[in-house]
Amino acid sequence: MNFGTSRALAIEKLNKFVEQNLFEYSKLRNFDYGPNNRSNISCLSPYITHGIISELEVIKKSLSKFSFSKNEKFIQEVLWRIYWKGWLELRPNVWTDYLNELKKIREEFKENTNYKNAIEGNTNIKCFNEWVNELKENNYLHNHTRMWFASIWIFSLELPWQLGAEFFMKHLYDGDAAANTLGWRWVAGIQTQGKNYLAREWNIKKFTNNRFNNIKLNENAPPKTSNKTYSASKLEFNNPQSFQKKNLLIFENSLSFEITDLKDQSFKKIFLISNKNENRAIELSEKVIKFKSLLIEDQKKRLKEKSINCEIIDLSEVRTLSQDSYGLYPTVGENLDYINTNNLNIEFLYRKLDQFSWQYCNKGFFNFKNYIPKIISTFN
């Protein structure tokens, strides 16, 4: 598997998938044929996560090929991340509580043999071990495999979901606070209380084309429980009516300024914010940090080609710019935590797609799904 680090390569990957493989997506999407055959899925999530290409670009491209009815499953999957993000925006304490729990659990399990065996791919479950190595090697896992992996981690290896979510964030190119944290909560059975996801031998065999056999799992585990409940806040995500002449801060989730709603606005200077491990609660692997760094460099190159004044700076340098800058909203996660912890007064600018879509994220995805045609018609 190869994830190039430029917008040009991301667009190329999108076009190739839509032209050659989108037609059979809904039929084949759940199959994991292994890291050397990913033609049945798009593998676009590392680019969408970093804003290299937008969800709307992907959806518009797919609709130029097939009708909505033939595309519906693919479009739903593209919009899952917007749903997860919106859900977490309305309940940011879920992320805060997760990090607090992780800090405590990390200390308790640092010498735990089962945990060490799990992250080294040294368990008695062969498929799990292969996925650990695949994750470290390719920084990506098939979505169905992520569910199996999380279920095995939680219910067969009996390890805390918080550590599993950290392991994914450390190694995934497409890791983000919302999709990752809430996905692991969902598998555990605390996102939708009382409903867990259990990996089953027949399911793994079928959807890996019988690549694995003799898979001994706990297929009857009860869901995990939590005494915490989170109500949706009524938040406003408003942009200023008129723009002052300020700098613009761009974080790692918005790395294609030229396709944003603000591309025609004039800013004094654009600062691309690099967040190394020093300011992260979850330490990322060197490969993930490098991937982000190269994507930021590619955005700088594209801005320079358009004669836009820009510079890459470290997150810690934002302190000196906060009073005279707008910031493209980084969403709940590590960058926003740094800004809030340091009481930096930055006026955020929100994407129109998020402003419109997040109002439908107060309940479950099945409710959100009903509004997808409305979301598409609004922006198409």
TORVO-615872 format. One line per 2 residues: number of its first residue (from 1); their letters; for each residue x, y, z negated of C-alpha. Coordinates in nm, 3 decimals. Last residue first. Layout:
REM residues N
NUM) A) X Y Z  ...
REM end
This chain:
REM residues 380
380) NF) -2.439 2.017 0.493  -2.407 2.175 0.149
378) TS) -2.767 2.196 0.029  -2.874 1.896 0.238
376) II) -2.610 1.682 0.069  -2.704 1.782 -0.285
374) KP) -3.074 1.729 -0.211  -3.007 1.385 -0.063
372) IY) -2.800 1.302 -0.375  -3.073 1.411 -0.620
370) NK) -3.221 1.065 -0.681  -2.872 0.930 -0.748
368) FN) -2.839 1.158 -1.052  -3.126 0.971 -1.221
366) FF) -2.964 0.638 -1.147  -2.635 0.786 -1.267
364) GK) -2.765 0.840 -1.619  -2.881 1.165 -1.779
362) NC) -2.749 1.522 -1.808  -2.562 1.497 -1.478
360) YQ) -2.823 1.668 -1.257  -2.716 2.024 -1.347
358) WS) -2.361 1.915 -1.261  -2.440 1.900 -0.890
356) FQ) -2.501 2.268 -0.814  -2.214 2.421 -1.007
354) DL) -1.990 2.130 -0.907  -2.053 2.177 -0.534
352) KR) -2.021 2.555 -0.569  -1.673 2.505 -0.712
350) YL) -1.609 2.694 -1.033  -1.385 2.992 -1.108
348) FE) -1.248 3.024 -1.460  -1.165 3.345 -1.643
346) IN) -0.852 3.272 -1.845  -0.809 3.389 -2.205
344) LN) -0.554 3.147 -2.342  -0.645 3.026 -2.690
342) NT) -0.339 2.795 -2.704  -0.546 2.485 -2.780
340) NI) -0.804 2.589 -2.518  -0.551 2.630 -2.236
338) YD) -0.365 2.311 -2.327  -0.689 2.115 -2.352
336) LN) -0.798 2.249 -2.012  -0.483 2.106 -1.856
334) EG) -0.518 1.768 -2.032  -0.881 1.698 -1.952
332) VT) -1.222 1.858 -1.906  -1.230 2.034 -1.568
330) PY) -0.934 2.231 -1.415  -1.150 2.532 -1.318
328) LG) -0.971 2.733 -1.051  -0.811 2.992 -1.273
326) YS) -0.840 3.370 -1.257  -0.542 3.567 -1.370
324) DQ) -0.427 3.889 -1.536  -0.469 3.802 -1.903
322) SL) -0.354 3.441 -1.858  -0.024 3.516 -1.689
320) TR) 0.231 3.502 -1.972  0.065 3.199 -2.133
318) VE) 0.058 3.015 -1.798  0.432 2.953 -1.833
316) SL) 0.374 2.639 -2.043  0.190 2.479 -1.749
314) DI) 0.510 2.489 -1.545  0.528 2.708 -1.237
312) IE) 0.506 2.661 -0.861  0.494 2.985 -0.664
310) CN) 0.270 3.148 -0.406  0.243 3.450 -0.176
308) IS) 0.025 3.344 0.116  0.197 3.366 0.456
306) KE) -0.031 3.094 0.602  0.269 2.864 0.639
304) KL) 0.359 2.951 0.279  0.019 2.821 0.167
302) RK) 0.074 2.491 0.349  0.420 2.448 0.196
300) KQ) 0.291 2.525 -0.153  0.014 2.267 -0.109
298) DE) 0.272 2.008 -0.003  0.486 2.090 -0.306
296) IL) 0.183 2.037 -0.532  0.122 1.698 -0.369
294) LS) 0.488 1.610 -0.422  0.466 1.697 -0.793
292) KF) 0.149 1.494 -0.841  0.311 1.186 -0.688
290) KI) 0.626 1.246 -0.896  0.426 1.255 -1.219
288) VK) 0.246 0.935 -1.114  0.575 0.760 -1.033
286) ES) 0.736 0.872 -1.359  0.450 0.712 -1.553
284) LE) 0.208 0.942 -1.734  0.222 1.015 -2.107
282) IA) -0.124 1.059 -2.254  -0.153 1.360 -2.488
280) RN) 0.010 1.572 -2.220  0.209 1.894 -2.262
278) EN) 0.560 1.748 -2.247  0.449 1.496 -1.983
276) KN) 0.474 1.742 -1.695  0.192 1.974 -1.593
274) SI) 0.271 2.166 -1.276  0.053 2.470 -1.210
272) LF) 0.044 2.625 -0.863  0.047 3.004 -0.900
270) IK) -0.121 3.209 -0.630  -0.037 3.578 -0.604
268) KF) -0.220 3.906 -0.588  -0.539 3.733 -0.473
266) SQ) -0.752 3.791 -0.162  -1.069 3.589 -0.124
264) DK) -1.130 3.407 0.204  -1.027 3.064 0.070
262) LD) -1.248 3.107 -0.236  -1.504 2.834 -0.161
260) TI) -1.210 2.592 -0.138  -1.079 2.435 0.184
258) EF) -0.762 2.648 0.216  -0.685 2.616 -0.155
256) SL) -0.607 2.248 -0.108  -0.458 2.128 -0.438
254) SN) -0.761 2.166 -0.660  -0.730 1.894 -0.929
252) EF) -0.364 1.961 -1.015  -0.424 2.316 -1.133
250) IL) -0.443 2.637 -0.929  -0.399 2.969 -1.106
248) LN) -0.504 3.276 -0.909  -0.356 3.621 -0.968
246) KK) -0.582 3.923 -0.998  -0.740 4.198 -0.791
244) QF) -1.089 4.202 -0.938  -1.363 3.985 -0.797
242) SQ) -1.734 4.071 -0.800  -2.029 3.875 -0.935
240) PN) -1.800 3.661 -1.151  -1.848 3.282 -1.133
238) NF) -2.094 3.092 -1.349  -2.079 2.744 -1.497
236) EL) -2.341 2.778 -1.770  -2.363 2.514 -2.042
234) KS) -2.666 2.355 -2.202  -2.496 2.081 -2.400
232) AS) -2.582 1.714 -2.344  -2.618 1.517 -2.664
230) YT) -2.349 1.278 -2.779  -2.397 0.980 -3.008
228) KN) -2.134 0.830 -3.233  -2.198 0.512 -3.432
226) ST) -2.018 0.304 -3.175  -2.065 -0.059 -3.084
224) KP) -1.884 -0.300 -2.856  -2.102 -0.521 -2.643
222) PA) -2.142 -0.890 -2.732  -1.901 -1.141 -2.581
220) NE) -2.052 -1.427 -2.382  -1.815 -1.461 -2.087
218) NL) -1.492 -1.488 -2.288  -1.261 -1.582 -2.005
216) KI) -1.068 -1.883 -1.878  -0.984 -1.837 -1.511
214) NN) -0.905 -2.180 -1.362  -0.870 -2.043 -1.010
212) FR) -0.756 -1.723 -0.838  -0.731 -1.632 -0.469
210) NN) -1.077 -1.776 -0.414  -1.176 -1.501 -0.169
208) TF) -1.116 -1.235 -0.437  -1.488 -1.152 -0.456
206) KK) -1.603 -1.510 -0.498  -1.339 -1.622 -0.747
204) IN) -1.378 -1.310 -0.963  -1.756 -1.350 -0.970
202) WE) -1.742 -1.722 -1.048  -1.498 -1.661 -1.337
200) RA) -1.709 -1.392 -1.500  -1.612 -1.040 -1.604
198) LY) -1.856 -0.905 -1.863  -1.986 -0.550 -1.838
196) NK) -2.143 -0.413 -2.154  -2.495 -0.284 -2.215
194) GQ) -2.576 -0.207 -2.581  -2.531 0.167 -2.553
192) TQ) -2.480 0.285 -2.196  -2.144 0.449 -2.257
190) IG) -2.083 0.221 -2.557  -2.089 -0.116 -2.383
188) AV) -1.716 -0.177 -2.341  -1.744 -0.166 -1.960
186) WR) -1.919 0.173 -1.982  -1.665 0.318 -2.227
184) WG) -1.389 0.212 -1.986  -1.562 0.391 -1.698
182) LT) -1.627 0.695 -1.916  -1.260 0.738 -2.000
180) NA) -1.134 0.677 -1.646  -1.394 0.867 -1.444
178) AA) -1.388 1.167 -1.680  -1.025 1.214 -1.778
176) DG) -0.881 1.155 -1.433  -0.665 0.879 -1.293
174) DY) -0.639 0.871 -0.914  -0.268 0.788 -0.893
172) LH) -0.323 0.529 -1.167  -0.030 0.435 -1.395
170) KM) -0.051 0.618 -1.727  -0.424 0.682 -1.696
168) FF) -0.485 0.307 -1.658  -0.277 0.222 -1.965
166) EA) -0.453 0.495 -2.165  -0.793 0.351 -2.074
164) GL) -0.670 0.010 -2.188  -0.549 0.155 -2.516
162) QW) -0.892 0.313 -2.581  -1.068 -0.010 -2.490
160) PL) -0.918 -0.173 -2.799  -0.776 -0.522 -2.735
158) EL) -0.969 -0.847 -2.766  -0.775 -1.029 -2.490
156) SF) -1.099 -1.185 -2.365  -1.349 -0.907 -2.447
154) IW) -1.164 -0.574 -2.416  -0.876 -0.646 -2.179
152) IS) -1.077 -0.900 -1.978  -1.360 -0.648 -1.934
150) AF) -1.121 -0.368 -1.840  -0.947 -0.584 -1.578
148) WM) -1.274 -0.712 -1.432  -1.406 -0.356 -1.400
146) RT) -1.080 -0.229 -1.252  -1.090 -0.523 -1.012
144) HN) -1.424 -0.405 -0.873  -1.272 -0.060 -0.817
142) HL) -0.966 -0.195 -0.634  -0.648 -0.103 -0.821
140) YN) -0.395 0.174 -0.763  -0.055 0.282 -0.887
138) NE) 0.100 0.045 -0.630  0.371 -0.133 -0.832
136) KL) 0.248 -0.066 -1.185  -0.113 -0.145 -1.097
134) EN) -0.013 -0.449 -0.893  0.196 -0.582 -1.183
132) VW) -0.095 -0.547 -1.423  -0.329 -0.693 -1.160
130) EN) -0.111 -1.002 -1.123  -0.112 -1.056 -1.499
128) FC) -0.492 -1.028 -1.506  -0.523 -1.287 -1.230
126) KI) -0.301 -1.529 -1.420  -0.480 -1.518 -1.757
124) NT) -0.242 -1.667 -2.018  -0.094 -1.323 -2.085
122) NG) 0.244 -1.180 -1.980  0.146 -0.890 -1.759
120) EI) 0.378 -0.656 -1.949  0.091 -0.433 -2.066
118) AN) -0.102 -0.738 -2.189  0.193 -0.910 -2.356
116) KY) 0.269 -0.593 -2.554  -0.095 -0.568 -2.665
114) NT) -0.105 -0.932 -2.772  0.221 -0.889 -2.963
112) NE) 0.107 -0.585 -3.165  0.404 -0.366 -3.260
110) KF) 0.255 -0.035 -3.135  -0.098 -0.149 -3.218
108) EE) -0.179 0.055 -3.531  0.003 0.367 -3.406
106) RI) -0.179 0.358 -3.072  -0.507 0.308 -3.257
104) KK) -0.472 0.637 -3.447  -0.370 0.847 -3.146
102) LE) -0.630 0.675 -2.930  -0.912 0.761 -3.170
100) NL) -0.820 1.131 -3.159  -0.786 1.120 -2.779
98) YD) -1.127 0.953 -2.744  -1.290 1.202 -2.981
96) TW) -1.170 1.492 -2.768  -1.290 1.325 -2.447
94) VN) -1.636 1.248 -2.588  -1.638 1.598 -2.741
92) PR) -1.663 1.741 -2.388  -2.032 1.640 -2.358
90) LE) -2.183 1.853 -2.078  -1.850 1.861 -1.896
88) LW) -1.830 1.483 -1.947  -2.152 1.416 -1.756
86) GK) -2.047 1.660 -1.484  -1.713 1.485 -1.438
84) WY) -1.875 1.140 -1.429  -2.130 1.261 -1.172
82) IR) -1.866 1.428 -0.957  -1.665 1.107 -0.973
80) WL) -1.967 0.897 -0.870  -2.019 1.122 -0.565
78) VE) -1.788 0.928 -0.333  -1.947 0.599 -0.445
76) QI) -2.294 0.729 -0.370  -2.179 0.844 -0.025
74) FK) -2.048 0.495 0.053  -2.373 0.332 -0.056
72) EN) -2.585 0.577 0.146  -2.396 0.560 0.474
70) KS) -2.639 0.357 0.686  -2.935 0.551 0.540
68) FS) -2.743 0.880 0.572  -2.688 0.827 0.944
66) FK) -2.352 0.717 1.086  -2.039 0.871 1.238
64) SL) -2.080 1.244 1.175  -2.232 1.146 0.842
62) SK) -1.902 0.986 0.737  -1.705 1.299 0.823
60) KI) -1.951 1.518 0.637  -1.928 1.293 0.330
58) VE) -1.548 1.294 0.325  -1.524 1.670 0.375
56) LE) -1.790 1.723 0.108  -1.600 1.509 -0.142
54) SI) -1.298 1.730 -0.089  -0.953 1.650 0.048
52) IG) -0.631 1.731 -0.136  -0.852 1.812 -0.436
50) HT) -0.631 1.606 -0.666  -0.897 1.347 -0.749
48) IY) -1.010 1.343 -0.384  -0.657 1.253 -0.272
46) PS) -0.603 0.967 -0.519  -0.964 0.853 -0.446
44) LC) -0.917 0.806 -0.071  -0.846 0.430 -0.075
42) SI) -1.129 0.393 0.185  -1.238 0.035 0.122
40) NS) -1.271 -0.270 0.350  -0.929 -0.213 0.513
38) RN) -0.749 -0.267 0.181  -0.546 -0.571 0.283
36) NP) -0.192 -0.585 0.146  -0.300 -0.500 -0.211
34) GY) -0.525 -0.806 -0.238  -0.847 -0.913 -0.066
32) DF) -1.061 -0.746 -0.331  -1.418 -0.779 -0.211
30) NR) -1.683 -0.546 -0.354  -1.675 -0.309 -0.054
28) LK) -1.754 -0.575 0.207  -2.123 -0.532 0.287
26) SY) -2.155 -0.161 0.199  -1.831 -0.081 0.383
24) EF) -1.905 -0.266 0.706  -1.957 0.040 0.928
22) LN) -1.698 0.249 0.738  -1.407 0.038 0.864
20) QE) -1.268 0.160 1.197  -1.373 0.518 1.267
18) VF) -1.451 0.624 0.911  -1.141 0.455 0.769
16) KN) -0.909 0.596 1.034  -1.043 0.949 0.992
14) LK) -1.004 0.942 0.613  -0.649 0.801 0.629
12) EI) -0.547 1.069 0.882  -0.702 1.339 0.664
10) AL) -0.499 1.211 0.368  -0.184 1.203 0.581
8) AR) -0.230 1.567 0.682  -0.309 1.666 0.324
6) ST) 0.032 1.539 0.219  0.177 1.291 -0.028
4) GF) 0.148 0.958 0.150  -0.016 0.677 -0.043
2) NM) 0.120 0.346 0.082  0.000 0.000 0.000
REM end
